[in-house]
């Protein structure tokens, strides 16, 4: 499966979390096998990709609103 966006990675990490939490013994992310013991690393990876998605969404916007007083 070709991953093309940060959102794709978020989705992969979310599915890996679900699989482990639903009783899966291990999951594979980009060819790397991970177990329940690595759930904190999976969550950290998801948070990093969520930050990237958020940054992409903000790109080009200053984050500030401008008020016009007349």
Backbone as CSV, one residue per row, in Angstrom:
resi,resn,N_x,N_y,N_z,CA_x,CA_y,CA_z,C_x,C_y,C_z
1,UNK,0.846,-1.174,0.000,0.000,0.000,0.000,0.893,1.239,0.000
2,UNK,0.675,2.124,-0.928,1.466,3.340,-1.025,0.833,4.433,-0.168
3,UNK,1.598,4.943,0.784,1.131,6.027,1.641,1.506,7.336,0.971
4,UNK,0.511,8.200,0.792,0.797,9.432,0.067,0.596,10.684,0.906
5,UNK,-0.160,10.613,1.982,-0.424,11.819,2.763,-0.224,11.562,4.252
6,UNK,-0.097,12.664,4.979,-0.003,12.568,6.434,-1.281,11.971,7.001
7,UNK,-2.427,12.294,6.410,-3.692,11.735,6.896,-3.722,10.218,6.711
8,UNK,-3.128,9.710,5.623,-3.030,8.263,5.438,-2.284,7.630,6.609
9,UNK,-1.196,8.282,7.047,-0.413,7.754,8.164,-1.206,7.792,9.463
10,UNK,-1.954,8.856,9.696,-2.801,8.925,10.889,-3.772,7.754,10.876
11,UNK,-4.383,7.499,9.737,-5.344,6.405,9.620,-4.694,5.051,9.894
12,UNK,-3.468,4.854,9.401,-2.744,3.603,9.638,-2.461,3.423,11.122
13,UNK,-1.990,4.487,11.771,-1.690,4.394,13.203,-2.955,4.175,14.029
14,UNK,-4.054,4.818,13.660,-5.315,4.604,14.375,-5.770,3.154,14.240
15,UNK,-5.645,2.600,13.042,-6.037,1.201,12.841,-5.138,0.268,13.648
16,UNK,-3.844,0.563,13.705,-2.923,-0.258,14.490,-3.303,-0.225,15.967
17,UNK,-3.639,0.958,16.479,-4.087,1.060,17.879,-5.331,0.206,18.110
18,UNK,-6.309,0.360,17.215,-7.550,-0.413,17.353,-7.269,-1.912,17.332
19,UNK,-6.439,-2.340,16.385,-6.136,-3.772,16.266,-5.508,-4.314,17.544
20,UNK,-4.548,-3.586,18.107,-3.908,-4.045,19.338,-4.882,-4.032,20.508
21,UNK,-5.665,-2.968,20.622,-6.579,-2.839,21.753,-7.734,-3.832,21.677
22,UNK,-8.043,-4.300,20.475,-9.111,-5.298,20.315,-8.582,-6.715,20.452
23,UNK,-7.351,-6.868,20.920,-6.826,-8.190,21.220,-5.847,-8.740,20.210
24,UNK,-5.488,-7.945,19.222,-4.481,-8.418,18.272,-3.143,-8.564,18.966
25,UNK,-2.395,-9.578,18.611,-1.105,-9.802,19.265,-0.026,-8.894,18.714
26,UNK,-0.119,-8.596,17.424,0.848,-7.687,16.828,0.246,-7.063,15.578
27,UNK,0.865,-5.978,15.138,0.444,-5.283,13.919,1.704,-4.945,13.123
28,UNK,1.504,-4.587,11.868,2.626,-4.222,11.035,2.377,-2.837,10.451
29,UNK,3.341,-1.937,10.621,3.274,-0.579,10.076,4.509,-0.372,9.215
30,UNK,4.280,-0.140,7.930,5.378,0.067,6.971,6.456,-0.998,7.093
31,UNK,6.039,-2.247,7.187,6.974,-3.366,7.233,7.550,-3.663,8.602
32,UNK,7.229,-2.878,9.605,7.754,-3.102,10.962,6.672,-3.732,11.824
33,UNK,6.983,-4.873,12.423,6.040,-5.564,13.286,6.093,-4.973,14.692
34,UNK,4.921,-4.638,15.241,4.851,-4.026,16.567,3.882,-4.829,17.431
35,UNK,4.176,-4.888,18.735,3.345,-5.637,19.676,2.668,-4.686,20.652
36,UNK,1.836,-5.258,21.524,1.118,-4.459,22.511,2.079,-3.655,23.379
37,UNK,3.258,-4.184,23.630,4.246,-3.474,24.441,4.681,-2.171,23.775
38,UNK,4.499,-2.074,22.479,4.914,-0.879,21.756,3.761,0.089,21.515
39,UNK,2.651,-0.120,22.201,1.507,0.777,22.054,1.876,2.237,22.317
40,UNK,2.698,2.554,23.321,3.091,3.963,23.514,3.810,4.550,22.297
41,UNK,4.652,3.759,21.623,5.330,4.247,20.425,4.340,4.448,19.278
42,UNK,3.347,3.564,19.191,2.326,3.706,18.152,1.542,4.989,18.395
43,UNK,1.179,5.234,19.640,0.444,6.455,19.958,1.296,7.696,19.696
44,UNK,2.565,7.634,20.020,3.458,8.773,19.758,3.568,9.025,18.257
45,UNK,3.637,7.959,17.476,3.678,8.108,16.027,2.413,8.747,15.494
46,UNK,1.272,8.313,16.021,-0.006,8.895,15.598,-0.055,10.374,15.930
47,UNK,0.376,10.754,17.131,0.371,12.169,17.523,1.265,13.003,16.616
48,UNK,2.423,12.459,16.248,3.330,13.178,15.343,2.670,13.398,13.984
49,UNK,2.020,12.378,13.452,1.356,12.524,12.151,0.142,13.443,12.250
50,UNK,-0.546,13.433,13.392,-1.665,14.363,13.571,-1.166,15.807,13.575
51,UNK,0.012,16.039,14.177,0.604,17.382,14.154,0.926,17.803,12.723
52,UNK,1.418,16.860,11.934,1.727,17.174,10.541,0.466,17.509,9.752
53,UNK,-0.609,16.749,9.977,-1.883,17.034,9.312,-2.343,18.436,9.687
54,UNK,-2.236,18.759,10.968,-2.652,20.066,11.452,-1.808,21.171,10.828
55,UNK,-0.511,20.949,10.737,0.381,21.945,10.144,0.060,22.151,8.666
56,UNK,-0.240,21.065,7.961,-0.609,21.186,6.551,-1.897,21.988,6.396
57,UNK,-2.829,21.787,7.306,-4.108,22.503,7.242,-3.912,23.999,7.506
58,UNK,-2.932,24.337,8.350,-2.672,25.748,8.684,-1.787,26.445,7.664
59,UNK,-1.096,25.694,6.840,-0.141,26.274,5.893,-0.808,27.359,5.055
60,UNK,-0.170,28.488,4.997,-0.703,29.585,4.209,-1.630,30.500,4.984
61,UNK,-1.950,30.127,6.202,-2.799,30.999,7.036,-1.961,31.475,8.203
62,UNK,-2.156,32.717,8.586,-1.355,33.281,9.673,-1.813,32.806,11.045
63,UNK,-3.056,32.331,11.131,-3.565,31.918,12.419,-4.193,33.064,13.189
64,UNK,-4.144,34.255,12.609,-4.727,35.432,13.251,-5.879,35.965,12.402
65,UNK,-6.882,36.427,13.068,-7.991,37.073,12.370,-7.767,38.574,12.368
66,UNK,-8.225,39.204,11.345,-8.103,40.655,11.260,-9.474,41.285,11.429
67,UNK,-9.528,42.314,12.236,-10.767,43.039,12.424,-10.687,44.354,11.659
68,UNK,-11.788,44.748,11.078,-11.837,46.005,10.344,-12.799,46.920,11.099
69,UNK,-12.260,48.042,11.600,-13.071,48.990,12.331,-13.362,50.173,11.422
70,UNK,-14.609,50.602,11.346,-14.971,51.739,10.485,-15.699,52.775,11.274
